[in-house]
């Protein structure tokens, strides 16, 4: 427990330090260069994901996507059918109370 508390305090201190220094005008140029370097690394990582991982995942997602869409349609139809049954039963009860008949 003590170790987690210290980690949290250090994380907050680092975050506050970064926020403080990001607002300083004399660090503006170094912040821009750091931002552009990070963007370059992120672009390389994005390209790597598109080249290596996306083709493998895409085919599997297409297969499972059809199953998911069919299941979604099934659940949607079940939902609307249940709602219709409840509405029908509600009005049947009102009708039977009003006219004194037994509606099933």
LINQUIUR-V374471 format. One record per residue. N is the residue number from 1. RES is the residue in three letters. PSI is psi in degrees with one decimal (999 if undefined). Layout:
# LINQUIUR-V374471
n;res;psi
N;RES;PSI
N;RES;PSI
This chain:
# LINQUIUR-V374471
n;res;psi
1;UNK;-41.9
2;UNK;-37.5
3;UNK;-40.3
4;UNK;-36.4
5;UNK;-42.8
6;UNK;-40.8
7;UNK;-42.1
8;UNK;-41.9
9;UNK;-42.5
10;UNK;-40.1
11;UNK;-41.7
12;UNK;-41.6
13;UNK;-42.8
14;UNK;-43.4
15;UNK;-45.5
16;UNK;-36.0
17;UNK;-44.2
18;UNK;-43.3
19;UNK;-43.2
20;UNK;-48.9
21;UNK;-24.5
22;UNK;-18.8
23;UNK;-4.6
24;UNK;131.1
25;UNK;-29.6
26;UNK;-8.3
27;UNK;7.6
28;UNK;-46.0
29;UNK;-42.3
30;UNK;-31.8
31;UNK;-39.6
32;UNK;-42.0
33;UNK;-38.7
34;UNK;-40.9
35;UNK;-43.2
36;UNK;-35.8
37;UNK;-41.5
38;UNK;-39.8
39;UNK;-37.3
40;UNK;-44.8
41;UNK;-39.8
42;UNK;-37.2
43;UNK;-42.1
44;UNK;-41.7
45;UNK;-41.0
46;UNK;-43.7
47;UNK;-40.9
48;UNK;-42.7
49;UNK;-44.1
50;UNK;-33.8
51;UNK;-42.7
52;UNK;-43.6
53;UNK;-42.1
54;UNK;-44.1
55;UNK;-35.1
56;UNK;-39.8
57;UNK;-33.8
58;UNK;-46.1
59;UNK;-41.3
60;UNK;-38.3
61;UNK;-36.2
62;UNK;-40.8
63;UNK;-49.2
64;UNK;-24.0
65;UNK;-38.3
66;UNK;-39.4
67;UNK;-41.4
68;UNK;-42.3
69;UNK;-37.0
70;UNK;-42.9
71;UNK;-36.9
72;UNK;-45.7
73;UNK;-40.9
74;UNK;-46.5
75;UNK;-38.2
76;UNK;-45.0
77;UNK;-40.8
78;UNK;-40.5
79;UNK;-49.2
80;UNK;-34.1
81;UNK;-42.2
82;UNK;-42.7
83;UNK;-44.3
84;UNK;-41.5
85;UNK;-41.4
86;UNK;-41.1
87;UNK;-43.7
88;UNK;-44.5
89;UNK;-37.1
90;UNK;-49.6
91;UNK;-30.7
92;UNK;-39.8
93;UNK;-41.5
94;UNK;-42.1
95;UNK;-44.3
96;UNK;-34.0
97;UNK;-40.6
98;UNK;-44.9
99;UNK;-4.1
100;UNK;25.0
101;UNK;165.6
102;UNK;110.6
103;UNK;132.3
104;UNK;999
